[in-house]
Amino acid sequence: MNAAERLIRAMMGLSAGMDLDGDRVDAFSDAGAPSPDAFAFYHPEVVHSLFGPTGRKETLVGRQAMADFVTACRSALADYRDEILLVRSIDEQCVFVHARAYRKSAASGEEISYEWAMLYRVEHGLVTYAADMLDADAQAFWGRVHSA
């Protein structure tokens, strides 16, 4: 395990030796609005390419943009959790994360379970870029959550 993978594991609240099989871990475990400390792992000008409450890919620049995004996602959901299935370094800067998600819309009560993947770039001890991948059903769910 390299330094980039250790950073991503720490960001997700995983210890370096944690067995991921069956452990349920919420990647954003703070209740309510996220703490500014939750984003200390990100470079101040971090770029994210994410699916979220709009139902389409969004480009976010900066820590505050990510904090606002997480707050919007949380407010759209009555319940949510993520099970981290795999965290693996690709090279010295890139880390791949595979997870299973459970989401429940606050507006409609609609529930969905899906798997997601995220690729992180870590430079000088901070996340500088992150991109996620969702299947079509998950993307459509986020579009309905936003429009409800």
N, C-alpha and C positions, 0 to 999 in steps of 0.2 A: 504494500500500500504506500503510495507516494503522498507528498504534502498536499497536493490538490484534492485527492480523495479524502484525506483526513479533514481538510477544511469543509468539504461538502457534508461529510458525516457529522461534523460538529454543528454545522448550520442546521441540520435536520434533527439534532438532538440525539444522534446515534454515537455510541462509544465505538472506538476503533475496532474492538473485537466482538461487537454485538452480532449475534446470530439473527439474521433477518427473517428466518422462517417463522411465520405465524405471529410475529410481533407487530402490533398495530401502533404506528407512529404517525402523529399529526405533524406535517411539515411546518405548519404555522400554529403552534400549540397555545399561544397566548390568547386568552379570552378577550373579547371586545376589540377595540382598535389595537393594532400592533404596536408594541413598544419600539421606540427608536433603536434600542439595543438589538432588536431582532434583525436589523438591517446593517449591522456593523460588519458583516461578512462581505458586503457589496462595496465596490468602488463607488465613489460619489457620482460618477457619470456612467454607471453600469447601464448596459442596453439589454432589454428583455424583448423577446418576440413571443407573445403569449396569446392563447385563447382565453376569453373571459366573458364577463357579463354582456358584451355586445354580440356574442356568438360568432365573431370573426377575429382574425388575427390582429393583434394590436402591438405596436412598437412603443415601448416605454423607455424613457431615458432618465436616469437618475434614481437615487434612493427614494426620494419623496414620491416619485411617480409609482414606484413599486409599492410603497406603503399605501398610497391611495387606491391602487388596484386591488390589493389584498383586502382593504376595508370594504370596497364595493362588492367584491366576491362574497365576503362574509355576510354582508347585509342582505344579499340576495338569497341566502341559504338559511333554512331552519335547522339543518343538521349537516355535518360533513365530517369526514375523516379520510385519512390516507394510510395505506399500508405500504411501506417501502419494501419492495421485493429485491432490488439489486442496486448497489452502488459500486461502480467499477471505473477505475481510471483507464482512459484510452491511451494517453501519453502524459507527459509532465504537466500539461496545462488543461487537458480536457477530461471531464468526468461525465459518465452516463448514469442516469438514474431511471429506474423502471419502478412503477408503483401502481397500486390498485386504489381507486377512489370510490367513495360513496358520497352522494350528494342528495339533498332534499330541498326543493324550492320552498322558500318562505311564502311566496305568493299563492302557488297552486297546490303545494303538497306533493307534486310530482317527485318521484325518486328515480335515481339512476345509479348504476354501478358500472364503472369502466376502468380501463387501464390507460395510464399515460406514461410518456417518456419525456425526459428533459436532458439536454446537453448543456453543460456548464463549461465556460472557459475561466480559468483561474490564473491571474498574473500578479506577481509580487504580493502574494498572500491574500488577494481579494478577488471576488467574482467580478469579471468585467463584461461578460456576455452570457446570456442564457436563452435557450429556445425550447419550446415544448411542442409535443405532438399529441393530438387527440384524434380519435376516430370520428366519423361523420355523426354518429348518434350523440356523442358527447358535445360536439360543436353545436348541433341542433338544440340540445338541452339548454346550453348557455344562451342561445338566441331566444328561446322561449322564456327563460328565467328573466331576462332583461326586459322583454316586452310585456310580461304579466303585470 
